[in-house]
Amino acid sequence: MEHTAVVLVAHGTRDARGAETVRRLAQRVDGALPTQEVALAFVDVQSPLVGEVLDDVMTRHTSVAVVPLLLSRGFHVDVDIADAVAGHPGSFALAQLGPDPLLATLLLERLRKAGAPSSAHVVLAAAGSSRAEAAEDVEVAAEQLAAGWEAPVSVAYAAGTAPSVPDAVAAARDSGAPSVVVASYLLAEGHFHDRLDDAGADLVTAPLASDDEGADAVLAVVLSRLGSS
């Protein structure tokens, strides 16, 4: 489907570091799409919200691709973004960023860069959602990560869903894991990522888009979504 503009939709955060990470990611996408207008919107906490951005962008374009900068399905994808698109004929939503093999590769690189031993039990830490489809996506992401990791990989959530990250870390230690590493399955810095440091793990990896290497990998996923539209 042809489109002349792209609206990136992030969750939103009050954390200045996370907001800057998302802003830099949007700049990368803009630089990779020199012939298209690229705008950044949010579904919570920050403004402008996705509906407001579509109100503006669609005064100049008749076809707009909406890309969720979110790692799994859930309320924000299935309700907030879907409702905004439904209210703006000519706009269409693409799939969320995860799960994706490119992100699994990035997670493995994060683990190695952090110095995680190959024998470490990895807890993949996602944000959490009350919706079952979100958990399904995270489980697939964990399977993709486990395919490249020698030791066990389990899933936990920073909020809203069990098991919590501290509980998953404790369970891994109780199972006899020689070390436990938390792999942050979060896009940017913020409250959820900060909570991971208190989970009792030996190491915590950086958020996915928090450096140039990670932002380039996330950009590749965004471009793959757009290329398949």
Secondary structure, 3 states (H helix, E strand, C coil): CCCCEEEEEECCCCCHHHHHHHHHHHHHHHHHCCCCEEEEEECCCCCCEHHHHHHHHCCCCCCEEEEECCCCCCHHHHHHHHHHHHCCCCEEECCCCCCCHHHHHHHHHHHHHCCCCCCCEEEEEECCCCCHHHHHHHHHHHHHHHCCCCCCEEEEECCCCCCEHHHHHHHHHHCCCCCEEEEECCCCCCHHHHHHCCCCCCEECCCCCCCHHHHHHHHHHHHHHHHCC
